[in-house]
Amino acid sequence: MPTNSDLTVKQQRDARRAEKVAVLKKKQASERRNRIIGWSVGGVLGAGAIAAIVILIISTSTPRVDPGSIEIEGLKTFDLEQGVHVDLTAEGTISATPPTVDYQTEYGMNPPAGGNHWAAWLNCGAYTEPQQNERAVHALEHGAVWVTYNPDELDATRIAELRGEMPDTYIVFSPYPDLPAPIVLSAWGAQVQVDTPDDERIEQFLSKYWKSADAPEPGAACTGGIDGPGLDS
């Protein structure tokens, strides 16, 4: 009478045999399936190509939203020419003491949404400290959106909520004391004020102006410039 040890060995041997049989059957089934596909593909190739074309047409038939058609309540626009680099000297070098721009007096904007600025742009990103207007405006020239918030009006939870709605690039996100509203979104020549991070106009503004082709230098870099203070990496 076989012992438990003998039965275990036999079971292991049978299991290995069963595995080999299963692999062989799987291989044979695969070969049969490939032969059937080979016979059939010639007959269905034309239909398959037509189906692919139909799918492509359907997938691309949904019209893209025209940014120009997006209407935003309370939107302010400014008629601006391309800005001048006010910190460049007559020799074309950067001044050691660059002049600032009074955007409120010259353009009626607070915060600025375009105009003259400095030659080196502010790198896009989220900042925990206020940023130099003249550098942020240069980022707007490249198609970025500057999202500013009043740190006295929004608590940490609301700030985090607002930041979470932002794209990963071509955004400057920073506090801005003494804003005329808790949140102000600015693009080149356009601006909207909102009170809360869940205001639908935030999404509308980003859809209309983020990386806008109407910026003076659309597609120009939003990196490779100057990191402002408090860059939150």
C-alpha positions in Angstrom: 0.0 0.0 0.0 1.5 3.3 -1.0 2.5 5.8 1.7 1.5 9.4 1.9 4.9 10.3 0.5 4.5 8.1 -2.5 1.1 9.6 -3.2 2.5 13.1 -3.0 5.2 12.3 -5.6 2.6 10.7 -7.9 0.4 13.7 -7.6 3.2 16.0 -8.4 4.1 13.9 -11.5 0.5 13.8 -12.7 0.3 17.6 -12.2 3.3 18.2 -14.4 1.9 15.9 -17.0 -1.4 17.7 -17.0 0.4 21.0 -17.4 2.3 19.8 -20.4 -0.9 18.6 -22.0 -2.6 21.9 -21.3 0.3 23.8 -22.9 0.1 21.5 -26.0 -3.6 22.0 -26.4 -3.3 25.7 -26.0 -0.6 25.8 -28.7 -2.7 23.7 -31.1 -5.8 25.9 -30.5 -3.7 29.0 -31.2 -2.4 27.6 -34.5 -6.0 26.7 -35.6 -7.1 30.2 -34.7 -4.3 31.8 -36.6 -5.1 29.8 -39.7 -8.8 30.8 -39.5 -7.8 34.5 -39.2 -5.4 34.1 -42.1 -8.2 32.7 -44.3 -10.7 35.4 -43.2 -8.6 38.5 -43.2 -8.6 38.9 -46.9 -12.3 38.9 -47.1 -12.9 41.4 -44.3 -10.0 43.7 -44.9 -12.0 46.0 -47.0 -14.8 46.1 -44.5 -12.4 46.7 -41.7 -10.8 49.6 -43.4 -14.2 51.1 -44.0 -15.1 50.6 -40.4 -11.9 52.3 -39.3 -12.7 55.3 -41.5 -16.2 55.5 -40.1 -14.9 55.4 -36.5 -12.3 58.1 -37.3 -15.1 60.4 -38.8 -17.3 59.9 -35.8 -14.5 60.5 -33.3 -13.5 63.8 -35.0 -17.0 65.0 -35.9 -17.6 66.7 -32.5 -16.9 70.3 -33.1 -14.3 72.0 -30.9 -15.4 74.9 -28.8 -14.4 78.2 -30.4 -12.8 80.2 -27.6 -14.2 83.3 -29.2 -17.7 82.1 -28.6 -17.2 81.7 -24.8 -19.0 84.5 -23.0 -17.9 85.3 -19.4 -20.0 87.5 -17.1 -18.0 90.4 -15.8 -15.1 90.0 -18.2 -13.0 93.1 -18.7 -10.8 93.5 -21.8 -8.1 95.9 -22.6 -6.9 97.1 -26.0 -3.1 96.6 -25.7 -0.3 96.6 -28.1 2.7 94.3 -27.7 4.6 95.4 -24.6 8.0 97.1 -24.5 10.9 95.7 -22.5 11.3 98.8 -20.3 14.4 97.4 -18.5 16.6 97.4 -21.6 19.1 100.2 -22.1 19.8 101.9 -25.4 22.7 99.5 -25.8 20.3 96.5 -25.5 21.5 95.4 -22.1 19.4 94.9 -19.0 19.4 97.9 -16.6 20.9 97.3 -13.2 18.0 99.3 -11.8 15.0 98.4 -14.0 12.1 100.8 -13.9 8.8 99.5 -12.6 5.5 100.0 -14.5 2.5 101.7 -12.9 -0.1 99.5 -14.4 -3.0 101.2 -12.5 -2.1 104.6 -13.8 -1.0 103.7 -17.3 -3.5 101.0 -18.1 -6.2 101.1 -15.4 -5.4 97.5 -14.4 -5.0 96.0 -10.9 -3.4 93.4 -11.1 -1.9 93.9 -14.6 -3.2 92.0 -17.6 -0.6 93.1 -20.1 1.4 96.1 -21.1 5.1 97.0 -20.8 7.2 94.7 -18.8 10.7 93.3 -18.2 12.8 91.3 -20.6 13.1 88.2 -18.5 9.8 86.5 -17.9 8.6 84.8 -14.7 8.7 81.0 -14.9 5.2 79.5 -14.6 4.3 77.7 -11.5 2.7 78.0 -8.1 4.2 80.6 -5.8 3.5 81.2 -2.1 4.7 84.8 -2.2 3.7 87.8 -4.3 5.5 88.2 -7.6 7.0 91.1 -9.5 4.3 92.5 -11.9 6.8 93.2 -14.7 7.9 89.6 -14.9 4.5 88.1 -14.6 3.2 90.3 -17.4 5.9 88.9 -19.6 4.6 85.4 -18.9 1.1 86.6 -20.0 2.7 87.7 -23.3 3.6 84.0 -23.9 0.0 82.8 -23.4 0.0 82.1 -19.6 -2.8 82.9 -17.3 -2.0 84.6 -14.0 -4.3 83.5 -11.2 -4.0 85.8 -8.2 -5.7 85.5 -4.9 -6.1 87.8 -1.9 -4.5 85.9 1.1 -6.7 87.9 3.5 -9.9 86.6 1.7 -9.1 82.9 1.2 -8.1 80.4 3.8 -5.6 77.5 3.2 -8.4 75.1 2.2 -9.8 77.4 -0.4 -6.4 78.3 -1.8 -5.7 74.6 -2.2 -9.0 74.1 -3.9 -8.3 76.9 -6.3 -4.8 75.6 -7.1 -6.2 72.1 -7.8 -8.3 73.5 -10.6 -5.3 74.8 -12.5 -3.5 73.2 -15.5 0.0 71.9 -14.9 1.7 74.5 -17.1 1.3 78.0 -18.5 -0.2 79.1 -15.2 1.3 81.6 -12.7 -0.5 81.1 -9.4 0.4 83.5 -6.6 -1.0 85.6 -3.7 -1.6 89.3 -4.4 -2.5 91.5 -1.5 -5.1 94.2 -1.9 -6.8 92.7 -4.8 -10.2 94.2 -5.8 -11.7 90.7 -5.4 -10.8 87.5 -3.6 -9.6 85.9 -6.9 -8.6 87.6 -10.1 -7.7 85.7 -13.3 -5.6 87.7 -15.9 -4.5 86.9 -19.4 -3.1 89.2 -22.0 -5.7 91.9 -22.4 -8.4 90.2 -20.4 -9.4 89.8 -16.7 -12.2 88.6 -14.6 -12.9 88.9 -10.8 -14.5 86.1 -8.9 -15.2 85.4 -5.2 -14.9 81.7 -4.8 -12.9 78.8 -6.3 -16.1 77.0 -7.4 -17.2 79.9 -9.7 -17.8 78.5 -13.1 -16.2 81.6 -14.7 -12.8 80.2 -13.7 -13.1 77.3 -16.1 -14.6 79.5 -18.7 -11.7 81.9 -18.5 -9.1 79.1 -18.7 -10.9 77.6 -21.7 -10.9 81.0 -23.5 -7.5 82.4 -22.6 -5.1 79.6 -21.5 -2.4 79.3 -24.1 -4.4 81.6 -26.3 -3.4 82.2 -29.9 -4.3 85.8 -29.3 -1.4 86.4 -27.0 1.4 88.5 -28.5 3.8 85.5 -28.4 1.7 82.4 -28.2 3.7 79.2 -27.6 6.8 81.1 -26.3 8.4 79.4 -23.3 6.9 79.5 -19.9 10.1 78.1 -18.4 13.8 79.1 -18.7 13.1 82.6 -17.3 13.3 83.7 -13.7 12.1 81.8 -10.7 10.3 84.2 -8.4 10.3 84.1 -4.6 8.4 81.3 -3.0 8.2 78.9 -5.9 6.4 75.8 -4.6 8.0 72.8 -6.3 
